[in-house]
Amino acid sequence: MHTSIVDYCFMKDGEDFSPAINKILHDVSGKVNQTVTFPKGVYHVYSKHCREKYLFISNHDQSLKRIALPISDRHDLTIDAHGSDFFSRENTAVYAGKKQEDYT
């Protein structure tokens, strides 16, 4: 099944895409053979709507992190960003993941 960010929000420069990303990841959770697509563009993520989790990231401290694309315990998931640029704002990590199988 294919899901696109454009199904969740209007493409507007400078917009915070975190709420739409969270909704997409929630909707595809537990499903197999999923593809999430982002048309080529610029995506900004802000901490206000990001998921929070205590993590240890190399060369950082172990503390509460805000993550735009939290990909954990996922199976058969493809994220196709078509060479897009993702910019994190306000000390936000764009991606964090663990326990993934068949993830591209």
C-alpha positions as a Markdown table, in Angstrom:
| # | Residue | x | y | z |
|---|---|---|---|---|
| 1 | Met | 0.0 | 0.0 | 0.0 |
| 2 | His | 1.3 | 3.5 | -0.9 |
| 3 | Thr | 0.6 | 6.5 | 1.3 |
| 4 | Ser | 1.8 | 10.0 | 0.4 |
| 5 | Ile | 2.4 | 13.1 | 2.6 |
| 6 | Val | 0.2 | 15.1 | 0.2 |
| 7 | Asp | -2.8 | 13.0 | 1.4 |
| 8 | Tyr | -2.3 | 14.4 | 4.9 |
| 9 | Cys | -1.4 | 18.1 | 4.3 |
| 10 | Phe | -1.0 | 20.8 | 1.8 |
| 11 | Met | 2.6 | 21.4 | 0.6 |
| 12 | Lys | 3.5 | 24.8 | 1.9 |
| 13 | Asp | 7.1 | 26.1 | 2.2 |
| 14 | Gly | 8.2 | 26.5 | 5.8 |
| 15 | Glu | 5.2 | 24.5 | 7.1 |
| 16 | Asp | 5.8 | 22.1 | 10.1 |
| 17 | Phe | 5.3 | 18.7 | 8.6 |
| 18 | Ser | 5.6 | 16.9 | 12.0 |
| 19 | Pro | 1.9 | 16.4 | 12.6 |
| 20 | Ala | 1.3 | 14.9 | 9.1 |
| 21 | Ile | 4.4 | 12.6 | 9.5 |
| 22 | Asn | 3.1 | 11.4 | 12.9 |
| 23 | Lys | -0.4 | 10.7 | 11.4 |
| 24 | Ile | 1.1 | 8.7 | 8.5 |
| 25 | Leu | 3.3 | 6.6 | 10.8 |
| 26 | His | 0.4 | 5.9 | 13.0 |
| 27 | Asp | -1.8 | 4.9 | 10.1 |
| 28 | Val | 0.7 | 2.5 | 8.7 |
| 29 | Ser | 1.7 | 1.0 | 12.0 |
| 30 | Gly | 1.2 | -2.7 | 12.2 |
| 31 | Lys | 0.6 | -3.1 | 8.5 |
| 32 | Val | 3.0 | -4.9 | 6.2 |
| 33 | Asn | 4.4 | -3.9 | 2.8 |
| 34 | Gln | 3.8 | -0.2 | 3.3 |
| 35 | Thr | 5.4 | 2.6 | 1.3 |
| 36 | Val | 5.3 | 6.2 | 2.5 |
| 37 | Thr | 6.2 | 8.8 | -0.2 |
| 38 | Phe | 7.3 | 12.4 | 0.0 |
| 39 | Pro | 7.3 | 14.3 | -3.3 |
| 40 | Lys | 10.7 | 16.0 | -3.9 |
| 41 | Gly | 10.7 | 19.1 | -1.8 |
| 42 | Val | 11.8 | 20.8 | 1.4 |
| 43 | Tyr | 10.3 | 19.5 | 4.7 |
| 44 | His | 10.7 | 21.4 | 8.0 |
| 45 | Val | 10.1 | 19.6 | 11.3 |
| 46 | Tyr | 9.6 | 21.5 | 14.6 |
| 47 | Ser | 9.8 | 20.1 | 18.1 |
| 48 | Lys | 6.3 | 21.0 | 19.1 |
| 49 | His | 4.6 | 18.1 | 17.3 |
| 50 | Cys | 7.5 | 15.5 | 17.4 |
| 51 | Arg | 7.5 | 12.4 | 19.4 |
| 52 | Glu | 9.5 | 12.4 | 22.6 |
| 53 | Lys | 11.7 | 9.6 | 23.8 |
| 54 | Tyr | 14.7 | 9.2 | 26.1 |
| 55 | Leu | 17.6 | 8.0 | 23.9 |
| 56 | Phe | 21.3 | 7.8 | 23.9 |
| 57 | Ile | 22.7 | 9.1 | 20.6 |
| 58 | Ser | 26.5 | 8.8 | 20.0 |
| 59 | Asn | 28.4 | 12.0 | 20.8 |
| 60 | His | 25.3 | 13.3 | 22.7 |
| 61 | Asp | 24.0 | 12.9 | 26.2 |
| 62 | Gln | 21.3 | 10.5 | 27.2 |
| 63 | Ser | 18.2 | 12.7 | 27.5 |
| 64 | Leu | 14.8 | 13.4 | 26.1 |
| 65 | Lys | 14.9 | 13.7 | 22.3 |
| 66 | Arg | 12.3 | 15.0 | 19.9 |
| 67 | Ile | 12.1 | 12.9 | 16.8 |
| 68 | Ala | 10.3 | 13.7 | 13.5 |
| 69 | Leu | 10.6 | 10.1 | 12.0 |
| 70 | Pro | 10.5 | 7.6 | 14.9 |
| 71 | Ile | 10.9 | 4.3 | 13.1 |
| 72 | Ser | 10.9 | 1.6 | 15.7 |
| 73 | Asp | 9.5 | -2.0 | 15.7 |
| 74 | Arg | 8.5 | -1.6 | 12.1 |
| 75 | His | 8.5 | -4.3 | 9.4 |
| 76 | Asp | 8.2 | -4.1 | 5.6 |
| 77 | Leu | 8.3 | -0.3 | 5.5 |
| 78 | Thr | 9.7 | 1.8 | 2.7 |
| 79 | Ile | 10.1 | 5.6 | 2.9 |
| 80 | Asp | 10.7 | 7.1 | -0.5 |
| 81 | Ala | 11.6 | 10.8 | -0.1 |
| 82 | His | 12.6 | 11.3 | -3.8 |
| 83 | Gly | 15.8 | 13.1 | -2.7 |
| 84 | Ser | 14.0 | 15.6 | -0.5 |
| 85 | Asp | 15.6 | 17.8 | 2.1 |
| 86 | Phe | 14.5 | 17.5 | 5.7 |
| 87 | Phe | 15.4 | 20.3 | 8.1 |
| 88 | Ser | 15.1 | 19.9 | 11.8 |
| 89 | Arg | 14.3 | 22.9 | 13.9 |
| 90 | Glu | 14.5 | 23.5 | 17.7 |
| 91 | Asn | 16.9 | 20.6 | 18.5 |
| 92 | Thr | 14.8 | 18.0 | 16.7 |
| 93 | Ala | 16.2 | 14.8 | 15.4 |
| 94 | Val | 14.8 | 14.0 | 11.9 |
| 95 | Tyr | 15.2 | 10.2 | 12.3 |
| 96 | Ala | 15.7 | 7.6 | 15.0 |
| 97 | Gly | 15.0 | 3.9 | 14.6 |
| 98 | Lys | 15.6 | 0.5 | 16.1 |
| 99 | Lys | 14.2 | -3.1 | 15.8 |
| 100 | Gln | 13.5 | -2.7 | 12.1 |
| 101 | Glu | 13.1 | -5.5 | 9.5 |
| 102 | Asp | 12.9 | -5.0 | 5.8 |
| 103 | Tyr | 13.1 | -1.2 | 6.1 |
| 104 | Thr | 14.3 | 0.9 | 3.2 |
